[in-house]
Amino acid sequence: MTGIALQEQAEKMKKNRPDVRPGFTVRVHQKVQEGDKERIQVFEGLIIGIHRGHSPTDTTFTVRRIASGIGVERVFPLHSPNVEKIEVKKVAEVRRAKLNFLRGRSGKSARISERFTSSEEFAIATAPEAEAAPQQEAAEETRKAE
């Protein structure tokens, strides 16, 4: 790619996006245009897949939730200006890159076990990489003190 194309992609990318992975339960805040009014709509569910595009700005992720007993999936672009923010609520332990097998399951068989037991470990996992290093050191010091 040319230098100009790379600069344009860097400008389009949102800097404050968390590192989302399959198995994360997230709340996606999306702008919705209704007539001449604009509001924020929240969609909460489990990430069942990340789709990497040809460039970093093309990345999308699929979020699945059960609404009134029916599975609902939405695909969100990671760096869209319409996506206000992404909150990570839970982190589950998964061994697959795509969790499409959950589509055929319901009830207890559709549950995924959580990976972290303490809130400190969860905060470290969901923090951006630059902020994670000081938090990891603080968590290790508290473990050594115990």
BELBELDA-V292869 format. One record per run of one state. SS is the DSSP state (2 for helix, 1 for strand, 0 for the rest). FROM is the first residue (numbers start at 1). TO is the last residue. If there is no record, write none. Layout:
{{SS,FROM,TO} {SS,FROM,TO}}
//
This chain:
{{0,1,2} {2,3,12} {0,13,23} {1,24,34} {0,35,36} {1,37,51} {0,52,55} {2,56,58} {0,59,59} {1,60,67} {0,68,69} {1,70,77} {0,78,82} {1,83,92} {0,93,99} {2,100,104} {0,105,106} {2,107,110} {0,111,113} {1,114,114} {0,115,118} {2,119,126} {0,127,128} {2,129,145} {0,146,146}}
//
